[in-house]
């Protein structure tokens, strides 16, 4: 890193979730969370097509300008609920030599036995307990809970107040809506949420969910005619 140049931290996505995450990023950069900078890092929003030069007093850069910025190093995270877009932008940044940084709120309770992939966002008042393995660019929104012996894939999204009980496997790109409850599995026989599945807000999942299936209700059942793998209608993260 060039000591004469400051780091540039880009939070990609300036929608509702991005605006909620920005104070967490500020706290982490100030040393109150999981990431510490000692070079006076500049923090900006990053958008694919910025519609305004700043939001809440924070500069907004285009993805192109962020990737071309001549700085000591470029760090980033992606606060976009749509997991496919999140993956596309994350890979573009990584390919350009940017460094992904996880953001973990200071009041989140995370067991030392938890293993994270890069680029997680773990919001305030969340809890992740024993022997949990989490993939890349996981979103864990406020008041959510992940219990023991769970395995969570890449680009998975939890809305607020999700309760994921023990021995659950959630595959890549799954979306779990606000207030959903996932029943506990058993050792060697986890309850499985398939790749690209969507669990609707407030759903109570008591059995496996097939890949690219949307389930709603209590107990959760497939939603006829729902778009496979989509989360726009059910999204609580902006």
N, C-alpha and C positions, 0 to 999 in steps of 0.2 A: 504494500500500500504506500502511495506517495504521501509522506507526512505533511506536505505543503498544501494538499487538497483535502477538503472536507468530504466525508461520506455523504451520499444522497440516498435517502430511504423513500421509496415509492410505495404507497398503499394503493394498489390497483383496484378501482371501483369506488366511486364517490356517491353511490346510492345510499339507501337507508342503512344497510349494514355497514358500509364503509364509514359513514359518519359516526355510527356507534362505536366502531373499532378504533377510530383515530385517537380518542383519549387514552385507550389502552396502549397504543403505539407510543404516544407521548410519554406515558409513565414508564414504559420499558426503556426508552432511550435515555430517560433521566435516571435510570438505574433502579427503579422501583419494581421492575418485573423481570422477565426472562432474558432481556437483551440490554447490553450496556455499551454506549458509545462514549469515547473520550476525546472526540475531535470536533465537537460542535456540529453534529450531523444536521443536514437540512432535510426536513420531512415534507413531502408533497403528496397530493393526490395524483393518480395517473388514470387517464381515461382513454379509450380507443379514439373517440371523437369528442374532445372537450367542447362544451357549449358555453363555458364562461371561464375567465382567467383565474378565478379563485372561488373557493367555497368556505365560508366561515373564517375568512382571513387566511386560508391556506392556499398556496398556489396550486394550480391544476396543470399538469403537463400531459402532452400526448404520449402514447406508448413509444412512438418514434423518437421524440425528443428525450424521453427518459433513457432509452437504450443507447442514444448517441452522446449522452452527457459526459463531459470530460471532468471526472471527479476522482477522488481517491479510490472509492469503490462504490458500487451500486448495490443496495440491498432492497429486498422487496417482500411483500406478501400480497395475497389476492383475496379481497373481501367481496367476492361475487358468488351469489347463491347457486347460479346455474353451473353445475359441476363440469360440464363439457367446455364451456367458455373458460372456466377457471383453469382447467387443464391446458387448454390451448395457450392462454396467456402465460401461465407458469412455465411451460416448456419453452416458449419464445424467450422469456427472460433468462432462463437457465442456459439456453443455447448461446445467448449473447454475453455470457460470462457474469451475469448478476448472481448474487448470493441470496438464497431464500432464508428467512429468519422466522422461527416460530415465535408467537406472541402468547404468553401465558399470564393471565391476570394475577396480581399479587395476592388476592384473596381466594383464588382457586385452590382446592385441596387435591393435590395430585400425588399419589403414592410414588415412592422412589423405585418401585418395581414396574412402573409404566414405561413402555418404549414408544417413542414418537418417531414417525417419519418427518421429513423436513416440511416446514411451512404450515404448521398447525396454528389455528387461532382458538384459544381456550378462554372464553369470556368469564366475566365476574360471577362469583358465587356458584361455580360449577364444582363437581367432585368426580374424580376418577380414581378407583380403588385398586386392589391388588392384582398383579399379573395380567395387565391389559396391554395388548399390542395394537398400535394405531399406525396406519399408513400415512402417505404424504397428503398435505394440504387438507387436513380435517378441519371442519368448522364445528365447534361445540358452543352453542349459544347459551345465554344466561340461564342460571338455575338448572342446568342439565346434569345428569348423573349417569355414569358408566360404572357398573359393578365388576366384580372379580371375574377373571378368566374369560374376558371378551376379546375378540379379534375383529378389528375394524379396518376396512380396506382403504384404498386411495380415493381422495376426492369425495369423501362421504360428508354429508351435511346433517347436523342436528339443529332443529329450531329450538326456541326457548322451552325449558321445562320438560325436556325428554327424559324419561326414566327407562334406561336400558339395563335390565337385570342381568345376573351372572350367566356365564356359559352361552353367550350369544355371538354369532358370527354375522357381520354385516359386510357385504361384498362391495367392490368398487362402485362409485357413482350412485350409491343409494341415497335417498333423501328421507329423513324422518321428521315429520311436521311437529309443530308446537304442541306440547302436552301429551304426546303419544306415550304409551306404556308398552314395553316389550317384555313378555313373560320370560322367566328364567328357563334356560335349557338345563341339560345335565352333563356331567363330565363324560367326554367322548361322544356325546350326542347333542351338540349345540342347536339351539333354535337358529335358523338361517334366514336372513333377509338377502335375497338374491341381488345380483348386479343390476344397477339401474332401477331398482324397485322404488316405489314411492309409498310411504306410510302417511296417511292423511292426518291432519290435526286432530288430536284427541282420540285417535284410534287405539284400541287395545289389542295387541298382537298376541295370539295364543298358539299359533302354529306357523310353520315356515311360509315365507312369501316368495313366490316364484320370481325369477329375473324379469325385469321390465313389466312388472305388474303394479297397479295402483290399488291399495286396499284402504278401506275406511270403515268406521263404525266400531261397535263393541258387541260381540267380538269382531275383529277386523275381517272384512270380506272383500273380494275383488269388486272394483267399481266398473260396471259395464260401460263401455264406450270411452273410458279414460284414456288420454294420450299416454303411450308407453314411455316410461322413463322421464316424463316431464315433471316440473315442479313449479311452474310459474303461478298457477292458481293457488297452490297450497303453500307457497313460500312465505315464511315469516321473517326471512332475513334480508329482504330487499333486493 
